[in-house]
Amino acid sequence: MADSVQHISSSNDFSSLLSSTMYVIADFYADWCGPCRAIAPAYAQLAKTHSIPNYLAFAKVNVDTVQAVAQEYKVTAMPTFLFFKDGKQVAVNGAAMIQGADVRNLTNAAEKMGRLAKEKATLGTGSR
């Protein structure tokens, strides 16, 4: 199976993903960041488990190579996980973002978004 995580290489890539996918979880990371490397396998597994084309995507945004996107969302710590619905940043489980390698909170957020995306996909609702 192909990589379930979409690697963002430009602002246009990110905009395109947000406009084509109902829900997006974005991992803002840096190659030099130890906690980012530590949580990467868990993030990849969540993506493999919960991704649904056009309904839920998992993205990785390297803050050093795609600085414009990191600046747009005011990312100041790595890793930072942001959540989007219909192209707009949203809170999940009361949190607008998760900063740090918090596997438990990330898993809870991914499972919740996964359930919502699955419901939408099953019903065939939304413009996707």
MMTF fields as JSON, N, C-alpha, C and O atoms, coordinates in Angstrom:
{
  "mmtfVersion": "1.0.0",
  "mmtfProducer": "UNKNOWN",
  "numBonds": 511,
  "numAtoms": 512,
  "numGroups": 128,
  "numChains": 1,
  "numModels": 1,
  "chainsPerModel": [1],
  "groupsPerChain": [128],
  "chainIdList": ["A"],
  "bondAtomList": [4, 2, 8, 6, 12, 10, 16, 14, 20, 18, 24, 22, 28, 26, 32, 30, 36, 34, 40, 38, 44, 42, 48, 46, 52, 50, 56, 54, 60, 58, 64, 62, 68, 66, 72, 70, 76, 74, 80, 78, 84, 82, 88, 86, 92, 90, 96, 94, 100, 98, 104, 102, 108, 106, 112, 110, 116, 114, 120, 118, 124, 122, 128, 126, 132, 130, 136, 134, 140, 138, 144, 142, 148, 146, 152, 150, 156, 154, 160, 158, 164, 162, 168, 166, 172, 170, 176, 174, 180, 178, 184, 182, 188, 186, 192, 190, 196, 194, 200, 198, 204, 202, 208, 206, 212, 210, 216, 214, 220, 218, 224, 222, 228, 226, 232, 230, 236, 234, 240, 238, 244, 242, 248, 246, 252, 250, 256, 254, 260, 258, 264, 262, 268, 266, 272, 270, 276, 274, 280, 278, 284, 282, 288, 286, 292, 290, 296, 294, 300, 298, 304, 302, 308, 306, 312, 310, 316, 314, 320, 318, 324, 322, 328, 326, 332, 330, 336, 334, 340, 338, 344, 342, 348, 346, 352, 350, 356, 354, 360, 358, 364, 362, 368, 366, 372, 370, 376, 374, 380, 378, 384, 382, 388, 386, 392, 390, 396, 394, 400, 398, 404, 402, 408, 406, 412, 410, 416, 414, 420, 418, 424, 422, 428, 426, 432, 430, 436, 434, 440, 438, 444, 442, 448, 446, 452, 450, 456, 454, 460, 458, 464, 462, 468, 466, 472, 470, 476, 474, 480, 478, 484, 482, 488, 486, 492, 490, 496, 494, 500, 498, 504, 502, 508, 506],
  "bondOrderList": [1, 1, 1, 1, 1, 1, 1, 1, 1, 1, 1, 1, 1, 1, 1, 1, 1, 1, 1, 1, 1, 1, 1, 1, 1, 1, 1, 1, 1, 1, 1, 1, 1, 1, 1, 1, 1, 1, 1, 1, 1, 1, 1, 1, 1, 1, 1, 1, 1, 1, 1, 1, 1, 1, 1, 1, 1, 1, 1, 1, 1, 1, 1, 1, 1, 1, 1, 1, 1, 1, 1, 1, 1, 1, 1, 1, 1, 1, 1, 1, 1, 1, 1, 1, 1, 1, 1, 1, 1, 1, 1, 1, 1, 1, 1, 1, 1, 1, 1, 1, 1, 1, 1, 1, 1, 1, 1, 1, 1, 1, 1, 1, 1, 1, 1, 1, 1, 1, 1, 1, 1, 1, 1, 1, 1, 1, 1],
  "groupList": [{"groupName": "MET", "atomNameList": ["N", "CA", "C", "O"], "elementList": ["N", "C", "C", "O"], "formalChargeList": [0, 0, 0, 0], "bondAtomList": [1, 0, 2, 1, 3, 2], "bondOrderList": [1, 1, 2], "singleLetterCode": "M", "chemCompType": "L-PEPTIDE LINKING"}, {"groupName": "ALA", "atomNameList": ["N", "CA", "C", "O"], "elementList": ["N", "C", "C", "O"], "formalChargeList": [0, 0, 0, 0], "bondAtomList": [1, 0, 2, 1, 3, 2], "bondOrderList": [1, 1, 2], "singleLetterCode": "A", "chemCompType": "L-PEPTIDE LINKING"}, {"groupName": "ASP", "atomNameList": ["N", "CA", "C", "O"], "elementList": ["N", "C", "C", "O"], "formalChargeList": [0, 0, 0, 0], "bondAtomList": [1, 0, 2, 1, 3, 2], "bondOrderList": [1, 1, 2], "singleLetterCode": "D", "chemCompType": "L-PEPTIDE LINKING"}, {"groupName": "SER", "atomNameList": ["N", "CA", "C", "O"], "elementList": ["N", "C", "C", "O"], "formalChargeList": [0, 0, 0, 0], "bondAtomList": [1, 0, 2, 1, 3, 2], "bondOrderList": [1, 1, 2], "singleLetterCode": "S", "chemCompType": "L-PEPTIDE LINKING"}, {"groupName": "VAL", "atomNameList": ["N", "CA", "C", "O"], "elementList": ["N", "C", "C", "O"], "formalChargeList": [0, 0, 0, 0], "bondAtomList": [1, 0, 2, 1, 3, 2], "bondOrderList": [1, 1, 2], "singleLetterCode": "V", "chemCompType": "L-PEPTIDE LINKING"}, {"groupName": "GLN", "atomNameList": ["N", "CA", "C", "O"], "elementList": ["N", "C", "C", "O"], "formalChargeList": [0, 0, 0, 0], "bondAtomList": [1, 0, 2, 1, 3, 2], "bondOrderList": [1, 1, 2], "singleLetterCode": "Q", "chemCompType": "L-PEPTIDE LINKING"}, {"groupName": "HIS", "atomNameList": ["N", "CA", "C", "O"], "elementList": ["N", "C", "C", "O"], "formalChargeList": [0, 0, 0, 0], "bondAtomList": [1, 0, 2, 1, 3, 2], "bondOrderList": [1, 1, 2], "singleLetterCode": "H", "chemCompType": "L-PEPTIDE LINKING"}, {"groupName": "ILE", "atomNameList": ["N", "CA", "C", "O"], "elementList": ["N", "C", "C", "O"], "formalChargeList": [0, 0, 0, 0], "bondAtomList": [1, 0, 2, 1, 3, 2], "bondOrderList": [1, 1, 2], "singleLetterCode": "I", "chemCompType": "L-PEPTIDE LINKING"}, {"groupName": "ASN", "atomNameList": ["N", "CA", "C", "O"], "elementList": ["N", "C", "C", "O"], "formalChargeList": [0, 0, 0, 0], "bondAtomList": [1, 0, 2, 1, 3, 2], "bondOrderList": [1, 1, 2], "singleLetterCode": "N", "chemCompType": "L-PEPTIDE LINKING"}, {"groupName": "PHE", "atomNameList": ["N", "CA", "C", "O"], "elementList": ["N", "C", "C", "O"], "formalChargeList": [0, 0, 0, 0], "bondAtomList": [1, 0, 2, 1, 3, 2], "bondOrderList": [1, 1, 2], "singleLetterCode": "F", "chemCompType": "L-PEPTIDE LINKING"}, {"groupName": "LEU", "atomNameList": ["N", "CA", "C", "O"], "elementList": ["N", "C", "C", "O"], "formalChargeList": [0, 0, 0, 0], "bondAtomList": [1, 0, 2, 1, 3, 2], "bondOrderList": [1, 1, 2], "singleLetterCode": "L", "chemCompType": "L-PEPTIDE LINKING"}, {"groupName": "THR", "atomNameList": ["N", "CA", "C", "O"], "elementList": ["N", "C", "C", "O"], "formalChargeList": [0, 0, 0, 0], "bondAtomList": [1, 0, 2, 1, 3, 2], "bondOrderList": [1, 1, 2], "singleLetterCode": "T", "chemCompType": "L-PEPTIDE LINKING"}, {"groupName": "TYR", "atomNameList": ["N", "CA", "C", "O"], "elementList": ["N", "C", "C", "O"], "formalChargeList": [0, 0, 0, 0], "bondAtomList": [1, 0, 2, 1, 3, 2], "bondOrderList": [1, 1, 2], "singleLetterCode": "Y", "chemCompType": "L-PEPTIDE LINKING"}, {"groupName": "TRP", "atomNameList": ["N", "CA", "C", "O"], "elementList": ["N", "C", "C", "O"], "formalChargeList": [0, 0, 0, 0], "bondAtomList": [1, 0, 2, 1, 3, 2], "bondOrderList": [1, 1, 2], "singleLetterCode": "W", "chemCompType": "L-PEPTIDE LINKING"}, {"groupName": "CYS", "atomNameList": ["N", "CA", "C", "O"], "elementList": ["N", "C", "C", "O"], "formalChargeList": [0, 0, 0, 0], "bondAtomList": [1, 0, 2, 1, 3, 2], "bondOrderList": [1, 1, 2], "singleLetterCode": "C", "chemCompType": "L-PEPTIDE LINKING"}, {"groupName": "GLY", "atomNameList": ["N", "CA", "C", "O"], "elementList": ["N", "C", "C", "O"], "formalChargeList": [0, 0, 0, 0], "bondAtomList": [1, 0, 2, 1, 3, 2], "bondOrderList": [1, 1, 2], "singleLetterCode": "G", "chemCompType": "PEPTIDE LINKING"}, {"groupName": "PRO", "atomNameList": ["N", "CA", "C", "O"], "elementList": ["N", "C", "C", "O"], "formalChargeList": [0, 0, 0, 0], "bondAtomList": [1, 0, 2, 1, 3, 2], "bondOrderList": [1, 1, 2], "singleLetterCode": "P", "chemCompType": "L-PEPTIDE LINKING"}, {"groupName": "ARG", "atomNameList": ["N", "CA", "C", "O"], "elementList": ["N", "C", "C", "O"], "formalChargeList": [0, 0, 0, 0], "bondAtomList": [1, 0, 2, 1, 3, 2], "bondOrderList": [1, 1, 2], "singleLetterCode": "R", "chemCompType": "L-PEPTIDE LINKING"}, {"groupName": "LYS", "atomNameList": ["N", "CA", "C", "O"], "elementList": ["N", "C", "C", "O"], "formalChargeList": [0, 0, 0, 0], "bondAtomList": [1, 0, 2, 1, 3, 2], "bondOrderList": [1, 1, 2], "singleLetterCode": "K", "chemCompType": "L-PEPTIDE LINKING"}, {"groupName": "GLU", "atomNameList": ["N", "CA", "C", "O"], "elementList": ["N", "C", "C", "O"], "formalChargeList": [0, 0, 0, 0], "bondAtomList": [1, 0, 2, 1, 3, 2], "bondOrderList": [1, 1, 2], "singleLetterCode": "E", "chemCompType": "L-PEPTIDE LINKING"}],
  "groupTypeList": [0, 1, 2, 3, 4, 5, 6, 7, 3, 3, 3, 8, 2, 9, 3, 3, 10, 10, 3, 3, 11, 0, 12, 4, 7, 1, 2, 9, 12, 1, 2, 13, 14, 15, 16, 14, 17, 1, 7, 1, 16, 1, 12, 1, 5, 10, 1, 18, 11, 6, 3, 7, 16, 8, 12, 10, 1, 9, 1, 18, 4, 8, 4, 2, 11, 4, 5, 1, 4, 1, 5, 19, 12, 18, 4, 11, 1, 0, 16, 11, 9, 10, 9, 9, 18, 2, 15, 18, 5, 4, 1, 4, 8, 15, 1, 1, 0, 7, 5, 15, 1, 2, 4, 17, 8, 10, 11, 8, 1, 1, 19, 18, 0, 15, 17, 10, 1, 18, 19, 18, 1, 11, 10, 15, 11, 15, 3, 17],
  "groupIdList": [1, 2, 3, 4, 5, 6, 7, 8, 9, 10, 11, 12, 13, 14, 15, 16, 17, 18, 19, 20, 21, 22, 23, 24, 25, 26, 27, 28, 29, 30, 31, 32, 33, 34, 35, 36, 37, 38, 39, 40, 41, 42, 43, 44, 45, 46, 47, 48, 49, 50, 51, 52, 53, 54, 55, 56, 57, 58, 59, 60, 61, 62, 63, 64, 65, 66, 67, 68, 69, 70, 71, 72, 73, 74, 75, 76, 77, 78, 79, 80, 81, 82, 83, 84, 85, 86, 87, 88, 89, 90, 91, 92, 93, 94, 95, 96, 97, 98, 99, 100, 101, 102, 103, 104, 105, 106, 107, 108, 109, 110, 111, 112, 113, 114, 115, 116, 117, 118, 119, 120, 121, 122, 123, 124, 125, 126, 127, 128],
  "secStructList": [7, 7, 7, 1, 3, 3, 3, 3, 7, 1, 2, 2, 2, 2, 2, 2, 2, 2, 2, 2, 7, 1, 3, 3, 3, 3, 3, 3, 3, 7, 6, 6, 7, 2, 2, 2, 2, 2, 2, 2, 2, 2, 2, 2, 2, 2, 2, 2, 2, 2, 7, 5, 6, 6, 6, 3, 3, 3, 3, 3, 3, 3, 6, 6, 6, 1, 2, 2, 2, 2, 2, 2, 6, 6, 7, 7, 1, 1, 1, 3, 3, 3, 3, 3, 3, 6, 6, 3, 3, 3, 7, 5, 6, 6, 5, 1, 3, 3, 3, 1, 7, 7, 2, 2, 2, 2, 2, 2, 2, 2, 2, 2, 2, 2, 2, 2, 2, 2, 2, 2, 2, 2, 2, 6, 7, 1, 7, 7],
  "xCoordList": [0.838, 0.0, 0.882, 1.923, 0.47, 1.229, 1.228, 0.418, 2.156, 2.249, 0.927, 0.442, 0.348, -0.933, -0.771, -1.758, 0.455, 0.726, 1.128, 1.988, 0.501, 0.814, 1.874, 1.672, 2.983, 4.09, 3.912, 3.925, 3.748, 3.464, 4.779, 5.682, 4.891, 6.135, 5.983, 6.969, 4.742, 4.535, 3.21, 2.365, 3.049, 1.768, 0.634, -0.471, 0.908, -0.118, -0.534, -1.717, 0.421, 0.104, -0.87, -1.862, -0.565, -1.395, -2.782, -3.782, -2.853, -4.148, -4.978, -6.186, -4.326, -5.013, -5.573, -6.704, -4.785, -5.251, -6.439, -7.427, -6.344, -7.441, -8.722, -9.817, -8.593, -9.795, -10.385, -11.552, -9.6, -10.086, -10.484, -11.028, -10.222, -10.443, -11.232, -10.88, -12.292, -13.163, -12.414, -12.485, -11.701, -10.949, -9.467, -9.096, -8.621, -7.171, -6.53, -6.863, -5.611, -4.755, -3.356, -2.814, -2.774, -1.454, -0.43, -0.642, 0.68, 1.812, 2.881, 3.504, 3.094, 4.162, 5.39, 5.372, 6.457, 7.624, 8.91, 8.881, 10.026, 11.345, 12.197, 12.062, 13.076, 13.932, 14.832, 15.132, 15.261, 16.193, 15.502, 16.174, 14.182, 13.385, 13.243, 12.605, 13.846, 13.767, 12.342, 11.969, 11.526, 10.14, 9.345, 8.453, 9.67, 8.989, 9.296, 8.406, 10.562, 10.953, 10.335, 9.978, 10.208, 9.66, 8.189, 7.762, 7.409, 5.968, 5.633, 4.51, 6.59, 6.326, 5.738, 4.79, 6.246, 5.649, 4.184, 3.364, 3.853, 2.466, 1.574, 0.455, 2.058, 1.295, 1.059, -0.043, 2.101, 1.971, 0.953, 0.179, 0.948, -0.019, -1.433, -2.358, -1.624, -2.948, -3.428, -4.598, -2.521, -2.878, -3.284, -4.266, -2.527, -2.834, -4.2, -4.946, -4.519, -5.767, -6.985, -8.052, -6.83, -8.003, -8.179, -9.255, -7.176, -7.306, -8.446, -8.615, -9.222, -10.286, -10.168, -10.388, -9.828, -9.65, -10.82, -11.986, -10.49, -11.437, -12.156, -12.824, -12.037, -12.737, -11.794, -12.072, -10.691, -9.716, -8.319, -8.012, -7.476, -6.088, -5.162, -5.5, -4.005, -2.946, -1.795, -1.317, -1.357, -0.302, 0.88, 0.724, 2.067, 3.273, 3.81, 3.992, 4.061, 4.556, 5.887, 5.928, 6.962, 8.291, 8.417, 8.385, 8.56, 8.571, 9.791, 9.773, 10.843, 12.034, 11.935, 12.516, 11.211, 11.12, 9.82, 9.759, 8.786, 7.507, 7.182, 6.147, 8.102, 8.011, 6.751, 6.197, 6.286, 5.114, 3.882, 3.099, 3.7, 2.534, 2.68, 1.717, 3.865, 4.096, 3.847, 3.253, 4.293, 4.086, 2.617, 2.118, 1.918, 0.5, -0.301, -1.218, 0.04, -0.694, 0.012, -0.348, 1.022, 1.717, 2.264, 2.145, 2.859, 3.468, 4.815, 5.691, 4.966, 6.191, 6.897, 8.012, 6.27, 6.866, 6.676, 5.691, 7.624, 7.515, 7.584, 8.342, 6.79, 5.751, 4.511, 4.233, 3.791, 2.474, 1.505, 1.78, 0.376, -0.659, -1.849, -2.357, -2.296, -3.457, -4.527, -4.235, -5.768, -6.925, -7.748, -7.926, -8.243, -9.002, -10.277, -10.307, -11.321, -12.576, -12.988, -13.069, -13.245, -13.639, -12.695, -13.132, -11.394, -10.382, -10.14, -9.276, -10.886, -10.727, -10.199, -10.594, -9.297, -8.751, -9.852, -10.624, -9.914, -10.928, -10.273, -9.142, -11.012, -10.577, -11.146, -12.252, -10.394, -10.858, -10.694, -9.631, -11.744, -11.743, -11.354, -10.674, -11.792, -11.549, -10.189, -9.896, -9.354, -8.004, -7.844, -8.107, -7.414, -7.178, -5.937, -5.796, -5.035, -3.809, -3.258, -3.625, -2.37, -1.608, -0.151, 0.354, 0.52, 1.948, 2.708, 2.344, 3.774, 4.572, 4.146, 3.117, 4.956, 4.737, 3.773, 4.146, 2.531, 1.491, 0.67, -0.363, 1.143, 0.521, -0.932, -1.791, -1.211, -2.577, -3.567, -4.596, -3.263, -4.184, -4.28, -5.357, -3.157, -3.18, -4.048, -4.842, -3.893, -4.695, -6.181, -7.003, -6.53, -7.932, -8.498, -9.621, -7.735, -8.188, -8.34, -9.322, -7.369, -7.422, -8.602, -9.271, -8.853, -9.989, -11.306, -12.216, -11.417, -12.644, -12.843, -13.935, -11.795, -11.92, -12.169, -12.895, -11.566, -11.793, -13.251, -13.811, -13.869, -15.296, -16.157, -17.059, -15.876, -16.653, -16.504, -17.485, -15.279, -15.03, -15.723, -16.288, -15.678, -16.32, -17.824, -18.44, -18.419, -19.862, -20.188, -21.13, -19.42, -19.654, -19.466, -20.261, -18.428, -18.146, -19.256, -19.674, -19.732, -20.793, -22.094, -22.802, -22.388, -23.604, -23.451, -24.43, -22.181, -21.942, -22.285, -22.617, -22.203, -22.526, -21.303, -20.167, -21.56, -20.474, -20.248, -20.788, -19.463, -19.246, -18.084, -17.713, -17.511, -16.323, -16.745, -15.894],
  "yCoordList": [-1.183, 0.0, 1.244, 1.268, 2.268, 3.509, 4.225, 3.938, 5.155, 5.963, 6.695, 7.379, 6.553, 7.189, 8.649, 9.378, 9.078, 10.457, 11.252, 10.828, 12.402, 13.255, 14.272, 15.04, 14.263, 15.166, 16.454, 16.444, 17.546, 18.84, 19.511, 19.627, 19.951, 20.579, 22.061, 22.73, 22.586, 24.003, 24.48, 23.678, 25.785, 26.36, 25.893, 25.622, 25.799, 25.346, 23.908, 23.579, 23.05, 21.655, 21.63, 20.901, 22.443, 22.439, 22.987, 22.419, 24.072, 24.656, 23.662, 23.543, 22.954, 21.966, 20.835, 20.397, 20.365, 19.302, 19.781, 19.061, 20.991, 21.514, 21.676, 21.477, 22.034, 22.252, 20.956, 20.93, 19.882, 18.625, 17.581, 16.535, 17.848, 16.855, 17.476, 18.551, 16.807, 17.358, 17.604, 18.699, 16.595, 16.706, 16.475, 15.59, 17.287, 17.132, 17.271, 18.17, 16.367, 16.494, 16.764, 15.981, 17.889, 18.288, 18.218, 18.748, 17.556, 17.437, 18.414, 18.21, 19.475, 20.428, 19.953, 19.869, 19.644, 19.001, 19.58, 20.374, 19.171, 19.502, 18.239, 17.421, 18.092, 16.897, 16.78, 15.671, 17.902, 17.915, 17.721, 17.66, 17.624, 17.58, 16.142, 15.314, 15.848, 14.507, 14.05, 12.942, 14.882, 14.471, 14.235, 13.388, 14.978, 14.773, 13.379, 12.671, 13.004, 11.667, 10.584, 9.511, 10.874, 9.876, 9.587, 8.438, 10.596, 10.396, 10.011, 9.592, 10.149, 9.874, 8.481, 8.381, 7.408, 6.085, 5.993, 5.382, 6.594, 6.575, 7.37, 6.949, 8.51, 9.329, 8.56, 8.574, 7.895, 7.108, 5.984, 5.7, 5.343, 4.267, 4.822, 4.203, 5.983, 6.609, 6.93, 6.731, 7.422, 7.74, 6.483, 6.486, 5.416, 4.156, 3.621, 3.071, 3.784, 3.265, 4.112, 3.571, 5.432, 6.304, 7.073, 7.628, 7.13, 7.915, 7.395, 6.189, 8.327, 8.015, 9.045, 10.232, 8.625, 9.597, 10.581, 10.184, 11.85, 12.968, 13.302, 14.333, 12.461, 12.7, 12.952, 13.818, 12.217, 12.45, 12.174, 11.079, 13.209, 13.084, 13.465, 14.29, 12.856, 13.156, 13.762, 13.171, 14.942, 15.649, 15.908, 16.075, 15.94, 16.339, 17.596, 17.642, 18.622, 19.899, 20.182, 20.423, 20.151, 20.432, 21.951, 22.693, 22.404, 23.849, 24.546, 25.764, 23.806, 24.404, 24.554, 25.48, 23.662, 23.727, 24.356, 24.822, 24.377, 24.991, 26.059, 26.016, 26.998, 28.005, 28.849, 29.236, 29.142, 30.008, 29.413, 30.143, 28.098, 27.455, 27.469, 27.746, 27.176, 27.197, 28.602, 28.753, 29.612, 30.996, 31.381, 32.056, 30.957, 31.282, 30.791, 31.474, 29.618, 29.032, 29.263, 28.671, 30.135, 30.555, 29.376, 29.333, 28.431, 27.276, 27.704, 28.177, 27.534, 27.958, 26.82, 27.001, 25.665, 24.516, 23.285, 23.174, 22.361, 21.134, 19.944, 19.964, 18.903, 18.925, 19.686, 19.779, 20.216, 20.799, 20.132, 20.022, 19.69, 19.059, 20.002, 20.435, 20.322, 21.18, 20.381, 19.42, 20.79, 20.072, 21.011, 22.187, 20.472, 21.282, 20.565, 19.342, 21.346, 20.848, 21.838, 23.041, 21.324, 22.162, 23.347, 24.464, 23.097, 24.115, 25.101, 25.97, 24.985, 25.925, 25.189, 24.058, 25.853, 25.255, 25.129, 26.062, 23.961, 23.69, 23.07, 22.585, 23.1, 22.421, 21.005, 20.77, 20.082, 18.704, 18.352, 18.558, 17.826, 17.498, 18.716, 18.592, 19.889, 21.118, 21.746, 22.784, 21.149, 21.673, 22.16, 21.418, 23.404, 23.95, 23.342, 23.325, 22.843, 22.211, 21.316, 21.417, 20.444, 19.633, 19.98, 19.822, 20.452, 20.736, 19.68, 19.323, 19.185, 18.152, 16.764, 16.586, 15.791, 14.401, 13.712, 12.783, 14.183, 13.681, 12.614, 12.91, 11.39, 10.293, 10.08, 9.854, 10.15, 9.887, 10.908, 10.526, 12.192, 13.206, 13.163, 13.364, 12.9, 12.796, 11.61, 11.724, 10.483, 9.298, 9.579, 9.223, 10.218, 10.549, 11.47, 11.266, 12.478, 13.411, 12.704, 12.923, 11.859, 11.144, 10.176, 10.036, 9.513, 8.59, 9.344, 8.876, 10.5, 11.283, 11.762, 11.632, 12.313, 12.772, 11.594, 11.717, 10.462, 9.265, 8.831, 8.464, 8.873, 8.521, 9.497, 9.081, 10.787, 11.789, 11.597, 11.658, 11.368, 11.18, 9.918, 9.91, 8.861, 7.608, 7.787, 7.279, 8.521, 8.798, 9.558, 9.206, 10.589, 11.396, 10.551, 10.636, 9.743, 8.905, 7.875, 7.614, 7.288, 6.279, 6.889, 6.283, 8.083, 8.765, 9.406, 9.761, 9.544, 10.191, 11.672, 12.256, 12.284, 13.695, 14.56, 14.087, 15.811, 16.749, 16.919, 16.171, 17.887, 18.199, 17.411, 17.627, 16.524, 15.795, 14.58, 13.834],
  "zCoordList": [0.0, 0.0, 0.0, 0.655, -0.728, -0.82, 0.534, 1.415, 0.664, 1.879, 2.091, 1.19, 3.279, 3.586, 3.988, 4.088, 4.217, 4.612, 3.38, 2.608, 3.205, 2.059, 2.482, 3.422, 1.789, 2.099, 1.3, 0.069, 2.011, 1.397, 1.015, 1.844, -0.236, -0.682, -1.009, -1.319, -0.942, -1.247, -0.66, -0.262, -0.617, -0.164, -1.067, -0.597, -2.361, -3.308, -3.029, -3.117, -2.694, -2.328, -1.153, -1.165, -0.136, 1.068, 0.757, 1.194, 0.015, -0.369, -1.165, -0.962, -2.067, -2.893, -2.033, -2.241, -1.071, -0.185, 0.647, 0.79, 1.194, 2.014, 1.202, 1.727, -0.071, -0.886, -1.429, -1.819, -1.462, -2.046, -1.006, -1.362, 0.267, 1.313, 2.458, 2.944, 2.89, 3.925, 5.238, 5.796, 5.728, 6.978, 6.707, 5.936, 7.353, 7.21, 8.588, 9.36, 8.875, 10.052, 9.52, 8.741, 9.953, 9.456, 10.577, 11.667, 10.292, 11.205, 10.74, 9.698, 11.513, 11.228, 11.994, 13.222, 11.261, 11.852, 11.268, 10.328, 11.838, 11.301, 11.351, 12.261, 10.361, 10.304, 11.531, 11.974, 12.08, 13.21, 14.568, 15.597, 14.575, 15.809, 16.309, 15.658, 17.478, 18.052, 18.345, 17.96, 19.026, 19.287, 17.989, 17.951, 16.945, 15.655, 15.112, 14.641, 15.187, 14.722, 15.597, 15.111, 16.902, 17.826, 17.546, 17.659, 17.185, 16.984, 15.54, 15.259, 14.628, 13.209, 12.944, 12.163, 13.547, 13.28, 13.731, 13.045, 14.875, 15.35, 14.398, 14.103, 13.918, 12.978, 11.676, 11.127, 11.192, 9.96, 10.139, 9.225, 11.306, 11.569, 11.636, 11.111, 12.274, 12.322, 10.903, 10.574, 10.079, 8.696, 7.937, 7.194, 8.127, 7.439, 7.875, 7.064, 9.154, 9.709, 9.336, 9.046, 9.344, 9.268, 7.957, 7.734, 7.085, 5.845, 4.982, 4.807, 4.448, 3.501, 2.38, 2.62, 1.167, 0.084, -0.014, 0.006, -0.12, -0.228, 1.072, 1.149, 2.094, 3.358, 4.535, 5.364, 4.624, 5.691, 5.16, 4.689, 5.253, 4.823, 5.97, 6.819, 5.973, 6.928, 6.135, 5.166, 6.552, 5.827, 6.738, 7.948, 6.145, 6.863, 6.184, 4.967, 7.016, 6.511, 7.202, 8.408, 6.441, 6.976, 7.141, 6.159, 8.389, 8.658, 8.071, 7.892, 7.769, 7.188, 5.673, 5.107, 5.015, 3.557, 3.063, 1.925, 3.892, 3.518, 4.588, 5.253, 4.714, 5.767, 5.675, 6.705, 4.47, 4.302, 4.975, 5.583, 4.873, 5.487, 7.008, 7.722, 7.496, 8.952, 9.503, 10.57, 8.793, 9.244, 9.189, 10.089, 8.138, 8.001, 9.203, 9.66, 9.715, 10.842, 12.183, 13.2, 12.159, 13.385, 14.196, 15.42, 13.487, 14.143, 14.718, 13.994, 16.024, 16.701, 17.435, 17.922, 17.518, 18.2, 17.333, 16.603, 17.415, 16.66, 17.608, 18.578, 17.329, 16.299, 16.775, 17.971, 15.815, 16.058, 15.097, 13.902, 15.62, 14.801, 14.745, 15.779, 13.528, 13.312, 12.597, 11.885, 12.795, 12.263, 11.388, 11.707, 10.286, 9.339, 8.924, 8.788, 8.727, 8.164, 7.092, 7.339, 5.906, 4.766, 4.596, 4.318, 4.766, 4.515, 5.632, 5.512, 6.721, 7.839, 9.066, 9.35, 9.787, 10.994, 12.04, 12.259, 12.686, 13.704, 14.937, 14.889, 16.03, 17.251, 17.257, 16.769, 17.803, 17.97, 19.446, 20.031, 20.029, 21.462, 22.297, 23.316, 21.855, 22.597, 22.386, 22.978, 21.561, 21.34, 19.902, 18.956, 19.744, 18.411, 17.782, 16.559, 18.623, 18.135, 19.224, 20.394, 18.804, 19.751, 19.504, 18.393, 20.541, 20.434, 21.209, 22.329, 20.59, 21.225, 20.784, 20.132, 21.153, 20.735, 21.697, 22.413, 21.699, 22.599, 21.869, 21.269, 21.932, 21.179, 21.593, 20.74, 22.884, 23.365, 22.794, 22.236, 22.927, 22.408, 20.89, 20.328, 20.221, 18.758, 18.324, 17.39, 19.001, 18.677, 18.883, 18.038, 20.008, 20.265, 19.192, 18.731, 18.79, 17.759, 16.409, 15.7, 16.055, 14.773, 14.744, 13.72, 15.863, 15.91, 15.768, 15.083, 16.404, 16.283, 14.847, 14.294, 14.247, 12.864, 11.928, 10.942, 12.241, 11.445, 11.467, 10.435, 12.657, 12.765, 11.961, 11.234, 12.096, 11.358, 9.854, 9.113, 9.409, 7.977, 7.47, 6.376, 8.266, 7.858, 7.729, 6.792, 8.686, 8.603, 7.326, 6.616, 7.033, 5.822, 4.573, 3.637, 4.555, 3.384, 3.183, 2.055, 4.293, 4.22, 3.699, 2.895, 4.167, 3.732, 2.357, 1.7, 1.939, 0.657, 0.684, -0.348, 1.87, 1.992, 1.777, 1.794, 1.578, 1.328, -0.145, -0.96, -0.484, -1.896, -2.473, -3.627, -1.719, -2.189, -2.991, -3.475]
}
